Amino acid sequence: MLKLTAVAALVLGLGVDPALADELLWARKSAFGGLSAISIAHDGSLYCTGCNSDNYGPIPIQRGLGVDAEVIPFLEPLMSSLWVVLFRVDKGNRCEGDFYTISLNTHNLEHVNTSRFECASLNISVTDKGLGTEVAFTDEVGHREVREVQ
């Protein structure tokens, strides 16, 4: 999935350098007409807009323990629920990849440990659960791992 560069008509019309524009990583229009988006700032930090009704944004997204800043440019959105976006970072030609979640409630980027599955094919489901999400990984032989994200 190609990432889109968030360049507004204003930016183009005012002659602002597109290299300084933020990169749109994920966006969703709600049933109520609001827009939520996760973007990468030109300095490499993550932020969300429209993810908090009390503060439209931009709201900085904090990296959880063990999440390196180097992973941010490689995040690819995979699935989302009302409150959480699931991302994948491929590891080149290897069958492995890492999964990450960003909560639109807590504004955290967290790593999801799926190393026990090694190179197995995974079925992934994302389900709303209260004000959070339940992410379930299941392999072809029935091993299952469930992660709740608030």
C-alpha positions in Angstrom: 0.0 0.0 0.0 1.5 3.3 -1.0 1.6 6.1 1.5 0.2 9.4 0.5 1.8 12.7 1.1 -0.5 15.1 2.8 -0.2 18.2 0.6 -3.2 20.4 0.9 -4.2 22.8 -1.9 -3.1 25.6 0.3 0.4 24.2 0.4 0.5 24.0 -3.4 -1.1 27.3 -3.8 1.3 29.1 -1.5 4.4 27.5 -3.0 5.4 25.8 0.2 8.1 23.1 -0.3 6.3 19.7 -0.6 9.4 18.1 1.1 8.3 19.8 4.3 4.8 18.5 4.1 3.7 15.9 6.6 3.0 12.3 5.4 -0.5 10.9 5.8 -0.2 7.4 7.2 -3.9 6.6 7.9 -7.3 8.4 7.7 -10.9 7.6 8.3 -14.1 9.6 7.9 -16.6 8.7 10.7 -20.3 8.1 10.2 -20.8 11.4 11.9 -18.7 13.3 9.3 -15.6 13.8 11.4 -12.2 12.9 10.1 -9.5 11.1 12.1 -5.9 10.9 10.7 -2.5 9.7 11.8 0.4 11.5 10.2 4.2 11.5 10.2 5.6 15.0 10.7 8.5 16.2 8.7 10.7 15.6 11.8 9.7 11.9 11.8 7.4 12.1 14.8 3.8 10.7 14.8 0.7 12.7 15.6 -3.1 12.3 15.2 -5.8 14.8 14.4 -9.5 14.3 15.0 -8.8 11.5 17.5 -10.0 13.3 20.6 -13.3 15.3 20.8 -11.8 17.6 23.5 -8.6 18.4 21.5 -8.8 18.1 17.7 -5.1 18.0 17.4 -2.4 17.6 16.4 -1.9 15.3 19.4 1.6 13.7 19.6 1.7 9.9 19.6 4.1 8.4 22.1 6.2 5.4 21.4 5.8 2.5 23.8 8.8 0.8 25.5 11.0 -0.9 23.0 9.5 0.9 19.9 12.4 2.5 18.0 11.8 5.7 16.1 13.4 4.0 13.0 10.2 1.8 12.6 7.9 4.9 12.0 8.6 5.4 8.3 7.9 1.7 7.6 4.5 1.5 9.3 1.8 0.2 6.8 -1.8 0.3 8.0 -3.4 -3.1 7.9 -6.7 -2.9 9.8 -8.6 -0.6 12.1 -11.4 -0.5 14.5 -13.2 2.5 15.9 -10.4 3.1 18.5 -7.2 1.3 17.3 -5.2 1.1 14.0 -3.2 -2.1 13.4 0.0 -1.6 11.4 2.5 -4.1 9.9 6.2 -3.6 9.2 7.6 -6.0 6.7 11.1 -7.4 7.1 12.1 -7.6 3.5 12.3 -11.1 1.9 11.8 -12.9 5.2 8.4 -14.2 6.1 8.4 -12.4 9.4 7.0 -9.0 10.1 6.2 -6.9 13.1 2.8 -5.6 14.1 2.1 -2.4 15.9 -1.0 -0.7 17.2 -1.8 3.0 17.7 -4.6 3.7 20.1 -6.7 6.8 19.2 -7.7 6.9 23.0 -4.2 6.8 24.6 -2.2 8.1 21.7 0.4 5.3 22.1 2.3 3.3 19.5 2.9 -0.2 20.9 4.6 -3.3 19.5 2.6 -6.5 19.3 4.7 -9.6 20.0 3.8 -12.3 17.5 7.1 -14.1 17.5 5.6 -17.4 18.7 4.0 -17.8 15.3 7.3 -17.6 13.4 6.5 -18.1 9.7 3.0 -19.5 10.0 0.1 -17.9 8.0 -2.0 -15.8 10.3 -5.6 -14.9 10.4 -6.1 -11.6 12.0 -9.3 -10.1 13.4 -9.8 -6.7 15.0 -12.9 -6.2 17.1 -14.2 -3.2 19.1 -14.3 -3.9 22.8 -15.6 -1.1 25.0 -13.4 1.9 24.4 -10.7 -0.3 23.0 -10.0 -3.1 20.6 -9.3 -6.8 20.7 -6.7 -8.0 18.2 -6.6 -11.8 17.7 -4.0 -13.7 15.8 -4.7 -17.3 14.9 -2.4 -19.7 12.8 -3.4 -22.6 10.6 -3.1 -25.1 13.5 -5.3 -23.2 15.9 -2.7 -21.4 18.1 -4.3 -18.1 19.1 -3.0 -15.0 20.7 -5.3 -12.1 21.8 -4.2 -8.6 22.6 -6.4 -6.0 24.1 -5.6 -2.4 23.3 -7.2 0.6 25.1 
